[in-house]
Amino acid sequence: MRSSSPYRSGARSPVEPIALVLLALLAGPGQAAAQTSAAACSGCHAPTMEGAVPNLAGRPAQDIVAAMAAFRSGEREATVMDRIAKGYSDEEIRAIADWYAQSGAKP
């Protein structure tokens, strides 16, 4: 018998990103911006993801900043990260990197 849910097993509900944004807003203005931006990253860089897409939680901020700079410049090959990196300012990248570095579990 088929499930009535439109989501496949393991697929994210559209409510999850909304919850992340609401939590970010409760954290304060600077923190909220970083968390909101990082929420966009969590679609692919979730702690439960395995394989070629790394978990970013607990990674050193300077490593994330360097990777984003390499994607943006074309020095590091990518399927989509080169385009995504170009959409963030240096300040936004630093805030996202700092948030992930302080976000707990080590990769």
Disulfide bonds with the S-S distance in Angstrom:
none
